[in-house]
Amino acid sequence: MALFKKNIWILLILILIGALLGNVLGEILRAISPEGPVRNIFTEGFFIGITPPVTIDIRIITFTIGFSLRANLLTLLGSILGIYIYKYV
């Protein structure tokens, strides 16, 4: 029996929670592990985003629009774990 009704919002929340936990674990690993290739594999990541943010000034209101995503291997593994939990729980 499923613990919750499956819909897209539950999936997105589980992916987000998994990614956040994976990112936190990656930062902890970066802080406590010694230098070496294993540390680099799990903690070095990639950056996707708009740098610098786009600013739109229409005299009355100024909008600043930006987006950035920083992920590492543990972030991706956490997201996959969120998908697994959604599918099998």
Steps between C-alpha positions, in 0.01 A plus 500: 500500500631842409570744779392798293311573182747517213499819298755729337528733801602217732762392244642853475512537877679165541753591229561837666542347847735236359707763320521716811608208717755393240639853482528521880678162508736623229587810702556293814721262305696796363561627853605175667669294229870523412616633163499240227320363197208351697425838658516668160264248340230552761539870576601669175192587302368710222324835485206589277353846508481859389806694612459790561122523551300688240365837618202666333442865595169651384535817710218414739608147586834325469501124451802282559470152360755230567531128538784278609537132573806349662507123505747226577488122481329467838233751393423285197497182711261665745267596216507143369420377852198735506377351172555148636301580815219645290488195276526221756350639823 
